[in-house]
Amino acid sequence: MPPTRRRSTRDRPAKAPLSEKAVVDAALDILKSEGLAAVSMRRVAAALDTGPASLYVYVANREGLLHAMQDRIFAMVEPETVDPAHWRDQLHTLLGRLRSALASHPGIAMTTMAEPPRSEASLRLLENLLAILLAGGLAPQDAAWATDILATLVNHAAIEAEARPVGHHDQAEDLYRHFTAQSPDIFPLVTAHAAELVAGDAEERFRLAVDTVINGFLAGPV
């Protein structure tokens, strides 16, 4: 039997060339399959069959990698063509898209909490959000403050969606039973209003929170 020929490196499929897109693609794949804690320069490099040092051409460090991942996710959110006649619906649509984009990439919403919008993709979202709020009649300062409050609502809603993978109905039933099992002498209001406390799904509660913020600004100072 002739000796087995060692496979030449020429016989191996060529690796895809490295690029920032390839690095971010790999990082997002790891995020979805293994979670945010697994996303590291070393782990991404291994997924790309290269060494960590080769990634520094495209991202400065893990923080830079996270910023690039955030930017990619923000760029997924389709903006609204502002129509003053439908500004409130457009506001809910834009914020809903952003919440869904963050919630579908577990862990990313938490990383954006302390990050002001710096990248082009995040600035485009901010520009679109400001335009919608101004079209709705908010004063410029109120619109500016509202963007910050609404971003916080979106982040918290996305984090809550990550933390509660079970259906809302099951959770609401469990919580309702917990509230009604309490002593009415000690917690008369909790037991009496248990149904109201658990009413509404995540979509309804998020919409209510957004409308409450906007209605407050439109009503003016108290």
C-alpha positions in Angstrom: 0.0 0.0 0.0 1.5 3.4 -1.0 2.1 5.7 1.9 -0.6 8.2 2.7 0.2 11.6 1.4 0.0 14.3 4.0 -2.6 16.8 3.1 -1.0 19.9 1.7 -2.1 23.3 2.9 -3.0 24.0 -0.7 -5.7 21.3 -0.5 -7.4 23.0 2.4 -10.3 25.4 1.6 -9.1 29.0 1.7 -10.1 31.0 4.7 -12.4 33.9 4.1 -10.3 37.1 4.3 -10.5 39.0 7.5 -12.5 42.2 7.7 -14.4 44.2 10.3 -17.6 42.7 8.9 -16.3 39.1 9.4 -15.1 39.9 12.9 -18.5 41.4 13.9 -20.4 38.6 12.2 -18.4 36.0 14.2 -18.9 38.0 17.4 -22.7 38.2 16.9 -22.8 34.4 16.2 -21.1 33.8 19.5 -23.4 36.2 21.3 -26.5 34.4 20.0 -25.1 30.9 20.7 -23.1 31.3 23.9 -24.0 34.7 25.4 -22.3 38.0 25.9 -19.8 36.7 28.5 -18.3 34.3 25.8 -17.6 37.2 23.4 -13.9 37.8 23.7 -11.1 38.7 21.3 -9.6 35.2 21.8 -13.0 33.4 21.2 -13.8 35.4 18.1 -10.3 34.8 16.8 -10.7 31.1 17.3 -14.0 31.2 15.4 -12.2 32.8 12.5 -9.3 30.4 12.7 -6.8 33.1 13.4 -4.9 34.6 16.3 -6.3 37.4 18.5 -3.5 39.8 17.4 -4.9 39.8 13.9 -8.2 41.2 15.1 -6.7 44.4 16.4 -6.4 45.7 12.8 -10.2 46.0 12.9 -11.2 46.5 16.5 -9.0 48.1 19.2 -10.1 45.7 22.0 -13.1 44.0 23.4 -14.8 47.3 24.1 -14.2 48.3 20.5 -15.7 45.0 19.4 -18.8 45.6 21.5 -19.2 49.1 20.0 -19.0 47.6 16.5 -21.6 45.0 17.5 -23.9 47.7 18.8 -23.4 49.7 15.7 -24.4 46.7 13.5 -27.5 46.1 15.6 -28.5 49.8 15.4 -28.0 49.7 11.7 -30.6 46.9 11.4 -33.3 49.3 12.7 -35.2 50.7 9.7 -35.9 54.5 10.2 -39.3 56.1 9.7 -40.1 58.7 7.0 -41.5 61.3 9.2 -45.2 62.1 8.7 -46.6 64.7 11.2 -50.1 63.2 10.7 -48.9 59.8 12.0 -46.0 60.8 14.2 -47.2 58.8 17.3 -47.7 55.6 15.4 -44.3 56.1 13.8 -42.8 56.7 17.3 -44.2 53.4 18.5 -43.0 51.6 15.3 -39.4 52.9 15.5 -39.1 52.2 19.3 -40.6 48.7 18.8 -38.1 47.9 16.1 -35.2 49.0 18.3 -36.5 47.0 21.2 -36.8 43.9 19.1 -33.3 44.3 17.6 -31.8 44.6 21.1 -33.9 41.8 22.6 -32.9 39.4 19.8 -29.2 40.0 20.7 -29.2 39.1 24.5 -26.8 41.2 26.6 -26.4 44.1 24.1 -29.1 46.3 25.7 -27.1 46.3 29.0 -24.0 47.4 27.2 -25.7 50.4 25.7 -27.0 51.7 29.0 -24.0 53.9 29.7 -23.1 54.6 26.1 -24.1 57.9 24.6 -24.9 57.7 20.8 -21.5 58.2 19.1 -21.6 55.9 16.0 -23.2 56.9 12.7 -25.9 54.2 13.1 -26.9 55.3 16.6 -26.8 59.0 15.5 -29.1 58.2 12.6 -31.6 56.6 15.1 -31.3 59.7 17.3 -31.9 62.0 14.4 -35.0 60.0 13.3 -36.4 59.9 16.9 -35.9 63.7 17.3 -37.6 64.4 14.0 -40.6 62.3 15.0 -40.9 64.0 18.4 -40.6 67.5 16.9 -43.2 66.6 14.3 -45.5 65.6 17.2 -45.3 69.1 18.6 -42.8 68.7 21.4 -40.6 71.7 22.2 -36.9 71.1 21.2 -35.7 70.8 24.8 -38.6 68.4 25.7 -37.9 66.3 22.6 -34.2 66.1 23.6 -35.0 65.0 27.1 -37.7 62.6 25.8 -35.1 60.8 23.6 -33.1 59.9 26.7 -36.1 58.7 28.7 -37.4 56.7 25.7 -34.0 55.1 25.2 -34.0 54.0 28.8 -37.5 52.5 28.4 -36.4 50.6 25.3 -33.3 49.2 27.0 -35.2 48.1 30.1 -37.9 46.5 27.9 -35.3 44.6 25.9 -33.5 43.4 29.1 -36.8 42.3 30.6 -37.6 40.4 27.4 -34.2 38.6 27.7 -34.8 37.8 31.4 -38.4 36.4 30.9 -38.3 33.9 28.1 -41.5 32.2 29.4 -44.8 33.4 28.1 -46.3 36.4 29.8 -49.6 34.5 30.5 -47.9 31.9 32.6 -46.0 34.5 34.5 -49.1 36.6 35.0 -51.0 33.6 36.4 -48.2 32.7 38.8 -47.9 36.3 40.0 -51.7 36.7 40.3 -51.8 33.6 42.5 -48.9 34.9 44.6 -50.6 38.3 45.1 -54.0 36.8 46.0 -52.4 34.3 48.4 -51.2 37.2 50.6 -53.0 38.3 53.8 -55.7 40.9 52.9 -55.2 42.3 56.4 -51.5 43.1 55.7 -51.8 43.8 51.9 -55.4 44.9 51.3 -54.6 46.8 48.1 -52.3 44.1 46.6 -54.8 41.4 47.1 -57.8 43.5 46.0 -56.1 44.7 42.8 -54.1 41.6 41.9 -55.8 41.4 38.5 -55.0 45.0 37.6 -51.4 44.5 38.8 -50.8 41.7 36.3 -52.9 43.0 33.4 -51.4 43.6 30.0 -48.7 41.9 28.1 -45.2 43.3 27.4 -46.4 45.1 24.2 -49.2 46.8 26.0 -47.1 47.9 28.9 -44.3 49.2 26.7 -46.8 51.2 24.6 -48.4 52.6 27.8 -45.0 53.6 29.1 -44.1 55.4 25.9 -47.4 57.2 25.7 -47.2 58.3 29.3 -43.8 59.9 28.7 -45.0 61.7 25.6 -48.3 62.8 27.1 -46.5 64.2 30.0 -44.3 66.4 27.8 -47.2 67.5 25.7 -49.2 68.5 28.8 -46.4 70.9 29.8 -45.1 71.7 33.3 -47.2 70.9 36.3 
